[in-house]
Structure formats: C-alpha cells, structure tokens
Amino acid sequence: MITIPFTSIIREDRVRRDYGDIEELAESLWTKGFIHPLCIDFNNNLIAGGRRSAAIDHMIAHKATMQKELGDPCDCMAELV
C-alpha cells in the first residue's frame, strides 16, 4: 500500500449520489479511524470509498468544530485533516 495526498485523488463520475449521514461517518473516522482505506487506480481515480472521501471532506471543512467537540483526531486521521 502506498500513501498519496488526499487532494490528488480524482473523484469524478461517481455513481452513488446520496452518501447518507456523512457527519456520523466523519465522527466515527475522526475517533476510530478507517477499517478500509480508499481504493484508487494507477491514475489516482477513486475506485471505492466515495462515502469515506466525502466524510474526509467534511472533517477538513469542520476541523475546528470537530476538534472542539470530539478532541484530537485519532493518529491515522491526524495526517489527513
């Protein structure tokens, strides 16, 4: 497994449009981390993990609020947000 910057992942043409409760998933990822990482192809196109990537967007946009309400993110999420 390799690590690439989150911003370099291409998330176009996703089939799923409704990602459900992203805030709840973001809180879970913030405190517990990932069970499964995002899956990308060799061109950095997102293959699996659209909901998780939307939750990461939410965490980045609401970092200050989440940190105030939930404390510091778990170690694996601290690098992303």
PLY file of the C-alpha trace (Angstrom):
ply
format ascii 1.0
element vertex 81
property float x
property float y
property float z
element edge 80
property int vertex1
property int vertex2
end_header
0.00 0.00 0.00
1.24 3.49 -0.84
0.26 6.84 0.61
-0.69 9.75 -1.63
-2.09 13.19 -0.80
-5.88 13.17 -0.43
-6.15 16.17 -2.74
-4.60 14.20 -5.61
-7.45 11.66 -5.68
-9.78 12.14 -8.65
-13.39 11.71 -7.57
-15.33 12.38 -10.75
-18.17 10.39 -12.29
-19.29 8.69 -9.08
-22.39 6.51 -9.47
-23.64 6.95 -5.92
-25.18 10.39 -5.33
-26.65 10.04 -1.83
-23.96 9.28 0.74
-26.30 9.17 3.74
-25.24 10.61 7.10
-21.74 11.89 6.34
-21.44 13.72 9.66
-21.89 10.49 11.63
-19.31 8.68 9.48
-16.91 11.63 9.83
-17.20 11.47 13.63
-16.52 7.73 13.58
-13.48 8.12 11.33
-12.25 11.04 13.46
-12.31 9.00 16.66
-11.66 5.45 15.44
-10.02 5.71 12.02
-10.52 3.59 8.91
-11.33 -0.09 8.70
-10.75 0.00 4.93
-8.64 2.62 3.13
-9.80 4.39 -0.02
-9.12 2.39 -3.18
-7.68 4.14 -6.24
-6.35 3.02 -9.62
-2.92 3.81 -11.09
-4.21 7.17 -12.33
-5.45 8.18 -8.85
-9.12 7.71 -9.81
-11.24 6.74 -6.83
-12.48 3.18 -7.29
-14.03 2.54 -3.85
-14.64 4.82 -0.90
-16.81 7.67 -2.16
-18.65 7.94 1.16
-15.40 7.85 3.12
-13.89 10.54 0.90
-16.99 12.71 1.45
-16.52 12.22 5.20
-12.89 13.34 4.90
-14.08 16.48 3.05
-16.48 17.08 5.95
-13.69 16.64 8.51
-11.42 19.08 6.67
-14.22 21.67 6.38
-15.28 21.31 10.03
-11.95 20.55 11.68
-12.14 23.26 14.37
-15.67 22.29 15.43
-14.90 18.58 15.45
-11.73 19.11 17.46
-13.64 21.18 20.00
-16.46 18.61 20.31
-14.53 15.34 19.91
-10.96 16.18 20.88
-7.92 15.46 18.75
-8.37 13.04 15.84
-7.01 9.51 16.12
-3.43 9.11 14.89
-4.30 7.85 11.40
-6.71 10.75 10.78
-4.40 13.45 12.13
-2.35 13.27 8.92
-5.42 13.84 6.71
-7.09 16.69 8.49
0 1
1 2
2 3
3 4
4 5
5 6
6 7
7 8
8 9
9 10
10 11
11 12
12 13
13 14
14 15
15 16
16 17
17 18
18 19
19 20
20 21
21 22
22 23
23 24
24 25
25 26
26 27
27 28
28 29
29 30
30 31
31 32
32 33
33 34
34 35
35 36
36 37
37 38
38 39
39 40
40 41
41 42
42 43
43 44
44 45
45 46
46 47
47 48
48 49
49 50
50 51
51 52
52 53
53 54
54 55
55 56
56 57
57 58
58 59
59 60
60 61
61 62
62 63
63 64
64 65
65 66
66 67
67 68
68 69
69 70
70 71
71 72
72 73
73 74
74 75
75 76
76 77
77 78
78 79
79 80
